[in-house]
């Protein structure tokens, strides 16, 4: 299997998305004495397969998905390639994305089922016997069948479409072209954003070029300045955070042959792979205005050991054969507090990360604002004569090898100062009166195991602020539960230019809701002329 990926988030969060359902089913040659099977055309098999899909969804009480012409074209292309190019019959994620994008669709990670047979009729017969593709929500699908000699391949693509994108050219003749990408998100996704990955790997956000229709519409003018391959993403926001709703590739100028392009682009050593992946991860985070991640030697060792173990023992999963998980793989006593793990498997490290980056569960780890450190490990091997890379990416909120900070309150002030300077705002002035109120608030919050900490207050917090600072015009409070005092996130209060005074209160303790050894941090701001 190629292009496989797994994502995991620990410490109070659920596991990431499972690997795409990619299945290759070779059907054996019939016995010599078997009766001859009537000839069928690919078009006839496709028609029977479409009817089977619709009936199977209706049978379990689900709304039948719509047959989509673009996904049909992609499925036919993948069926041809399953017979002619890919010995496993299962396309890697980059190949799948190219086929879907070139056909005019923009679904970021459709699921794919591949059936190969040595007799034409056996492909459709095997598919009609399957009833396992209707257990998840599917809005659109496409079926493609191809024959090569006596052999046949049938491909089913299914997608839960999260956005409708207006027709957009996927091939541009020359650089310097500007094109407008427009469409709408499908509820419940809201707040669309458009991002473009340039041929050099840099990711940039594209401003919406006109007011969208309601909260779901989007329209953005994209500039294709240089030749090469571009990735255009539409990101929507739902209850689980940001999610890639649409993704398609745009080629400017001639496309390099796939094999040669991959050979030149893919790193072949661990050092090269780490450099490339670290830069890729941080360019993505910069585009989303998130703090960059710092490589950590402990996490690098953990990730490399696990990639090597998977390659040596022949498995690919977050849970090892002995039952161990990421929590046990981190060194004993590690102050990770919050940790996440992504796994990817493909022909090369960048191909593996391509799948990781465009899968919602894995992307959640990459975009987690609480993470500050990362480690990547890659095991290179040959499988049936083909190159294969197993990638492990580990993320934590605190540096595992770091000792407890000597002065965590000062660390918080330094973090606030850095963020304030980045925003090009005047520095905040420490206030002893606000510090005292913040300490009391933090202690009460930990005792109640509730950051809001309203129970038992002698008076509302803002009234006590105004009593302590009679000249204050406004007051606000931020509260964070973090494993690293340097990791307090940016907030609206911090970015408010009229806030001039600040007080930090901090207490460290254990909580049933938020875990052991966490820092409970209260930050109170006041606007004093």
C-alpha positions, 0 to 999 in steps of 0.5 A, spaced: 500 500 500 502 506 498 500 513 500 498 511 507 498 516 513 495 516 520 494 521 525 494 521 533 493 527 538 494 525 545 493 529 552 485 530 552 484 530 545 481 524 540 485 520 535 486 523 528 483 521 522 484 514 519 488 512 513 484 513 506 480 507 505 485 504 499 483 497 497 486 493 492 483 486 490 486 482 485 481 476 483 484 469 481 484 466 474 478 462 474 479 454 473 480 452 466 474 448 466 470 454 468 464 456 463 466 462 458 463 469 461 459 473 456 463 479 454 462 486 457 464 493 455 467 498 460 461 503 460 456 497 461 460 495 468 460 502 470 452 503 469 451 497 473 456 499 478 453 506 479 446 503 480 449 498 485 452 504 489 445 508 489 442 501 492 447 500 497 446 507 500 438 506 500 438 499 503 441 502 509 437 508 509 442 513 507 441 518 502 444 516 495 450 520 493 450 523 486 454 521 480 459 526 479 462 527 472 469 529 474 470 524 479 468 519 474 473 521 469 478 521 475 476 514 476 477 512 469 484 515 469 486 511 475 483 504 473 487 505 466 493 506 471 492 501 475 493 496 469 498 499 466 503 503 471 501 501 478 503 494 480 499 494 487 493 497 483 493 502 489 494 510 487 499 514 492 495 520 494 499 525 490 497 521 484 490 520 486 490 528 487 493 529 480 487 525 477 482 528 481 484 535 480 486 534 472 478 532 472 476 538 474 474 536 481 477 539 488 475 534 493 481 534 497 482 526 499 476 522 496 476 515 498 478 510 493 477 502 492 480 499 487 479 492 484 483 488 479 481 482 475 484 477 470 477 476 467 473 482 465 466 480 468 470 478 474 471 486 476 464 488 476 462 481 479 467 482 485 464 490 486 457 487 486 458 483 492 461 488 496 457 492 501 462 496 505 462 502 502 456 505 505 458 506 512 460 513 512 457 520 509 458 520 501 455 526 497 458 525 490 461 519 487 465 516 481 466 509 478 471 508 472 472 501 469 478 500 464 480 493 460 487 492 458 487 485 454 483 480 458 484 484 464 480 489 468 480 494 473 474 498 477 475 504 481 470 507 486 471 514 488 467 517 494 467 524 497 463 528 502 464 534 498 465 540 503 465 546 498 463 547 491 468 551 487 466 554 480 470 551 474 477 553 474 483 552 469 488 547 471 493 548 466 496 555 464 500 556 459 504 562 461 507 565 468 504 571 471 497 570 470 492 572 475 485 568 476 479 568 480 477 562 484 470 563 487 465 558 490 462 557 497 463 552 503 457 547 504 454 548 511 456 547 517 463 550 515 464 557 515 469 563 514 472 561 508 480 562 507 484 561 500 491 559 501 496 557 495 502 553 495 507 556 490 512 551 486 518 553 491 514 550 497 512 557 500 505 557 503 501 564 502 494 566 504 490 570 499 485 575 501 478 575 499 478 579 493 470 581 494 465 581 499 463 573 499 456 571 499 454 570 506 459 567 511 460 561 506 461 564 499 469 566 497 472 569 491 480 570 491 484 573 486 490 568 485 497 570 482 501 564 478 508 568 478 512 563 476 512 556 472 511 550 476 506 546 480 501 550 485 496 547 490 490 551 491 486 550 498 480 552 500 479 552 508 473 552 512 472 552 519 467 548 523 467 545 530 473 541 530 477 547 527 480 549 520 479 543 515 481 543 508 474 543 504 477 543 497 484 542 494 486 542 486 493 543 483 494 548 477 500 547 473 503 553 469 507 551 463 509 544 461 509 539 467 515 535 468 514 527 467 512 524 474 517 519 475 523 524 474 520 530 478 519 525 484 526 523 483 529 530 483 524 533 489 524 527 494 530 527 499 534 521 500 537 522 507 535 523 514 538 530 514 535 532 507 528 530 509 528 533 516 530 540 513 525 539 508 519 537 512 521 542 518 521 548 513 514 545 510 511 545 516 513 552 518 511 555 512 504 552 513 504 555 520 507 562 518 501 562 513 496 561 518 499 566 523 501 561 528 508 560 532 513 556 528 515 549 531 522 548 534 526 542 532 527 538 539 533 532 539 529 528 544 523 528 539 527 527 533 530 521 537 523 518 539 520 519 531 526 516 528 526 510 533 519 509 531 519 509 524 525 504 524 521 500 528 515 500 523 520 498 517 524 493 521 517 489 524 513 490 518 507 494 521 504 501 520 500 504 526 500 508 532 499 502 537 505 498 536 505 490 536 506 490 544 501 495 545 505 501 546 503 508 544 506 515 543 505 516 551 510 510 552 515 512 547 516 519 550 522 518 555 520 517 562 518 523 566 518 527 559 514 534 560 510 533 554 503 535 557 500 535 550 503 531 544 501 529 537 503 524 532 502 523 525 504 517 521 505 517 513 508 512 508 509 513 501 515 513 495 518 519 499 518 523 505 515 529 501 510 525 498 508 522 505 507 529 508 503 531 502 498 526 505 499 528 512 498 535 510 492 535 506 488 530 511 483 533 516 486 529 522 493 530 521 492 537 519 489 538 526 496 536 529 500 541 524 496 547 526 495 546 533 497 553 536 499 549 543 504 546 540 511 549 540 516 543 538 517 538 533 521 532 531 521 528 525 524 521 523 524 517 516 526 510 515 528 509 508 527 502 505 525 498 498 519 494 498 518 489 492 524 493 488 520 500 490 522 506 494 518 507 500 519 512 506 516 511 513 515 518 516 513 519 523 512 526 526 511 528 533 509 534 536 509 537 543 507 543 547 513 543 551 520 541 550 521 534 553 528 535 555 527 542 558 527 542 566 521 546 570 522 554 569 526 557 574 521 563 574 515 562 570 511 568 571 517 572 568 517 567 562 509 569 561 511 576 561 517 575 556 512 571 552 507 577 552 512 582 550 515 578 544 508 578 542 506 585 543 512 587 539 511 583 533 504 587 533 508 593 533 504 596 539 507 599 545 510 595 551 505 594 557 507 596 564 507 591 569 502 593 575 503 590 582 495 591 583 493 587 577 498 582 579 495 581 586 488 580 583 491 575 578 494 571 583 488 570 587 484 569 580 489 563 578 489 560 585 481 560 586 481 557 578 485 551 580 481 550 587 475 550 583 478 546 577 474 552 573 478 557 569 472 562 569 473 561 577 466 565 579 464 561 585 465 565 591 468 571 589 467 577 593 465 581 587 466 581 580 473 581 577 472 587 573 469 591 579 476 589 583 480 592 577 477 598 577 477 599 585 485 597 584 486 602 578 481 608 579 483 611 573 482 605 568 477 606 563 476 598 561 479 592 564 479 584 561 482 578 563 485 572 559 486 565 562 490 559 560 492 552 562 498 551 559 504 546 560 509 551 558 509 558 561 512 561 554 506 558 550 501 562 552 497 564 546 496 571 543 489 574 545 485 580 543 486 583 549 494 583 548 492 586 541 488 591 544 492 598 543 489 602 548 491 596 554 497 599 557 497 595 564 498 588 565 498 583 571 500 576 571 498 571 576 500 564 576 500 557 580 502 550 578 498 544 580 494 538 578 487 538 575 482 532 573 480 536 567 486 539 565 492 534 567 498 534 572 503 539 573 499 544 568 500 552 569 494 556 571 495 563 568 491 569 569 493 575 565 489 582 567 489 588 562 487 595 564 486 601 559 489 607 563 491 613 560 
